[in-house]
Every structure is written in C-alpha cells, then in structure tokens.
Amino acid sequence: MPRRLDNARILMYSHDTFGLGHLRRCRTIAHSLVEDYRGLHVLIISGATIAGAFDYRARVDFVKIPSVIKLRNGEYTSMDRHIDLHETMKMRQSIIRHTAETFEPDIFIIDKEPLGLRGEVEDTLVYLKTRGTTLILGLRDVMDAPHLLEAEWRRNDVLRKIGQLYDDVWVYGPPDFYDPLTGIDTPPSVRSKMNFVGFLQRSASATNTAAQQLDKDDYLLVTTGGGGDGADLVRDVIAAYNADPTLTQKAVIVLGPYMSAEQRTHFKEACEGHTYLEILEFDNRMEDRIAGAKAVVAMGGYNTYCEILSFDKPALIVPRTQPREEQLIRATRAAELGLVSMLSADESADSPRFAEAIKALLKRDPPSVSAPGMLLEGLPNISRIVSDWFERKEEHGLSVVQK
C-alpha cells in the first residue's frame, strides 16, 4: 500500500541539450515516487524540445525552458535562431530560479550537470540551500572519459561546489558496474556523499501493444535514442540487410525525434517496400517496443541498458564516441561482463560483418543467462532514501505515515 507524504514537493532539473536520456530518467524516477507516496508532487524542469510528447502520471508535471542543443562538435546553440545563446541562457536561468521560488521544493534533484548547463542552476542551488531544501545530484553510471570530465569540471571548480552544495550524490548504477568518477581526484567531501543506488528498472504499459504483437510478428528493434546522432547506425543496418539476403528477421527501426528531416526522409525512402525493414519516426513508449522485441540493436545510452535489463533482451551495441566517450566506456564494460555484444562504428560499416553480428545476436542468450546478477534496484533504493529524508524533516511539518 502506498505511503503518504502530505504536501511534499520534489523539483527535478533535466538540462536536455542532446537526446532524450535525461528527461526519460527523471520521468522514470518521478513516476516511481508518486506511485510509492500519495500526496507527493513532482515537477520536472526540462529543456527537451519534445517534453510535451510524453505522458505524465497524476502529480507529475513539467516546466519547459527554452531549448538549447549540443552540436556534434560539443558546442551549444539556441534552438531559436532569432535569439542568441546568451539571451536564451538568461531566460532559462530566470525561469529555473522563479520556478524554485514558487514551487518551494523539499528536495531538488539535478540530473548529471552539477551546476546546470553553463552554470544556470548554481544560484538556485545556493538559494534553496539557505531555505533548507535537500539537494541531490544524480549521476548516470558513466559520465565521460576521465581526462575529459576532469578538465571540464576543473574549469568551473565543480568538485568543490558539489561538496559544498549537495547533500547526497546518487549514482544510477551498481558499484561493481562502473564508477562515474573513476580516474578523477575526488575529494572526500564528494566521495563520502556518493550512493550507488543501482540501475533504474523500466516497465511496459498495461496495454502493451508491442508485447501483444510478439507472438504473431516478433521483430528486431533498432533504436537510436533521440536520433540526433543515429544516422550512421540506421544507414549501417539498412546496408547489412541489403548485403545479406539470408538476414530475414523483421527489423523495426525507430529513428528518434531529433534526427534531421532530410535523414528521416532518406531512410523512409530506402526502406519503402523492403520485405524485412519497417521505419518508425518516433515512439513515446519505447519501453513497450523493447518489451515486444526479440533482440535490440542500439547505440547504448543509459536508458537503453536499463530497458535491456528490465525486459531481459539480447543486445548488440554500436556506441558513438563523439562528443563524449560515455557510450563506448559503458559498452566496453557491459561486453566484459557478458551483458551485451559490441561492434565499433567501423565494424558496423562493414556490411557483411554487421549482418553476421545481427544473425549471431538473434541466437544470443538474454542477460539473465549471459550476465546473471545484474540487478535493477535503483527505484526502490531511491524511494527508501526519499522516505528517510522526509522523516528527518518531520520537525518542519512533514511526515511519512502508513495508510
């Protein structure tokens, strides 16, 4: 039976400049928390251009801030070409601060960027700390290559500020998978706050049409995440199918909302009338798609791994390496553990080799067999931690009671 938190409020921040990973992670946590605690309200601040394309459960809502996108070279630009980046950042910072002042959260959870995009959340963190808000930094299991992350954080004195501002640092993965601060000289003020909560389990919807379709029409799922950098993978999958007539497993290719219109049109035309390839531009319930799939070919962002584990699907990962090495590091570690198969981008561009790898994937054991013990404990652990925080705040008029 859900416990009750009367008038409790959690604010979440998801900077969302490239892809959908940050928003989907925040949304997963928010939905889990409102299921566990009646009376709890969660508000997500998001820069995702399509934040409104997803469904949100009762007591979960979002505030959209002006979108900024990261280019493939790592630089940022405003989505609106008529407004320069500096003005966009000023608007974002103002909306974030005003939202925090108005919403008055008990807990503020920041996803991945400790000070926000270009420091846009730092003054809000300082303000909320003076008001007694619990400040939590959530880090995915892999951030980036250590030398790149350390250089980026050193420029802005990030590690010292994490130790100074945050009450807790959640790592969304188990400690024996990967430490996101590996190779970085991490001060005790930060290391002592790190809490490896585990991977975040995903669930299919009650009316899971993709899973219901499985018996009569099972398929290989190809997903590019947001799709902004997924064109190479889609191109290589189509080429592999064209190169090998013995590759006859139906494949559903989800392009992602951030793939360019020109690329989407090109791929749809390339697959038109193809016996075994189907193109979908976007699906806001990827959990259902993965639940219904026979196996998964993907680039290997954080959410994809959680879904592969949650639905126990064999997976072949072709990680990108720019502008971050996050996917390569995660795929290398996951392959070491037997969780997934991996190909480099150069190998996937070799069509006969890619076709053989896809056929091998279709015979691969699921993760429960190939890598047993990879548990998904993140959501229940987060729920327990949140309960503990609110119990400590009882003197401020909040209580956790069984109903």
Order of alpha helices (4+ residues) and beta strands (2+ residues): beta-alpha-beta-beta-beta-beta-alpha-beta-alpha-beta-alpha-alpha-beta-alpha-beta-alpha-beta-alpha-beta-alpha-beta-alpha-beta-alpha-beta-alpha-beta-alpha-alpha-alpha-alpha-beta
